[in-house]
């Protein structure tokens, strides 16, 4: 391949370096709080919009593999939420209307909520119990348009500063973070990988 496509290995290394930079400054106490809430026996709900929603679903699958009761908001088989449940939200901006509505509703229902974001000063952050910051915030969240699609198309998306797609940066860091949470949960429960594999899809 010729032209300005760049070296694929270099782009991959820059992505890895970005994840390392965030990992070096991530708040381990807040991670511990999230892990404790998951281990507390609560039913776990997850949500997110667009690609962040796919990261949320990946997290849900891994939690199911570990034997935790986990549901994705919006799916047809997702049961009603109650005060003993928790919600994990993945949103780079923390301004997406569907995400803000979800955390507002969970607050009304007196559930426990965690926001995993690149914008700890966002609207959604004001409604949750725990904010996990995986990005570098700058500017005023009010400057961001509330519609997810508009932010993606126009590039108005606050995230980790790297020479790759700004939205993609958050999602890659969030995926690595959520997988690290899964590893910690496996260690806490003393789960054997063979036992986990028994819950993998076989149909």
Order of alpha helices (4+ residues) and beta strands (2+ residues): alpha-alpha-beta-alpha-beta-beta-alpha-beta-beta-alpha-alpha-alpha
